[in-house]
Amino acid sequence: MNKICLVGAGRVGEAAAQVLAKEEICQELVLVGVHEGAAQGAALDLMESAPLFAFDTQVRGGISLDAVAGADIVVISAGMARRPGMSRSDVLDANAPIVARAAQSVGALAPHALIVVVTNPVDVLTHLAWSQSGLPRARVIGLSGTLDAARMAGFIAAESGLSVRDVRALVIGGHGDTMIPLPRYSTISGIPVGEFLNEAAMARVVERTRGGGAEILALKKTGSAYDAPGAAIATMVDAVARNRRRILPCVCVLDGEYRESGVAIGVPAVIGAGGVERIIELTLTPAEQQQFHRSADAIRTDLARVDITPGPP
């Protein structure tokens, strides 16, 4: 991987950049921020850690979206963060134009790139990035489930008292109150999680997973989560850059899968060098399928609010 560009030099972008640089996933890592000097300062700070962490990744920063030119992967995390009491939908009006402009720049300057959308509401803005960039739907994905599943795995480990290394969890649906944690598709060392947790414990896990980001926001008060999102971004980018063909839950643009179209929503997918190689359609119970459609409808409601001039064909 030659070049990765992070559009958004805030705490999430910095956290992702630290992992990507240390893992030497690319030769050149570029941070783009709206405030003069912020991205450059973050890049310089990271470069000064290179002798200590022993990485050769070249990191630089700037303020122009021209920096996306020739990028292999563009991560979009720019935008307004939530404040306590705000939902992810509450920041839609402010963040839609930002993501649209970044996606249009990728379409024009890096037409062979892959876009990873992080900015909230991520489901709506992943669909917007796809429509504005003109890229194939396989090359525009959103963060969502990789982060939510990691949170769920952490809560399962806490409830069970067992090592988080052995926990695999799965979350589908929208990245918000309508997300659908799936305990029956979650395991500890391959054993169904129901063998370790009773219904009350599992209900606590599901509730904390749905409110994982809000819980951190309420505790910190002046900032939202960034370490876990940064690690989740790096996980997705690594799967693409190193063609790992990992099965990761992420936001994908659907075209008939799960009996849904015209919406981007969290589903498990095979992620490799080409982006979304295959969307995996799980067998859902009638109740889970109904929840999934309800989640998709909520995303469509938000999407209908977005009024952006069309991007590249």
Secondary structure, DSSP 8 states (H G I E B T S, - for coil): --EEEEE--SHHHHHHHHHHHHTT--SEEEEE-SSTTHHHHHHHHHHTTHHHHT---EEEEES-GGGGTT-SEEEE--S----TT--SGGGHHHHHHHHHHHHHHHHHH-TT-EEEE-SSSHHHHHHHHHHHH---GGGEEESTHHHHHHHHHHHHHHHHTS-GGGEE--EEB-SSTT-EE-GGG-EETTEEGGGT--HHHHHHHHHHHHTHHHHHHHHHSS----HHHHHHHHHHHHHHHTT--EEEEEEEEEESGGG-EEEEEEEEEEEETTEEEEE------HHHHHHHHHHHHHHHHHHTT--------
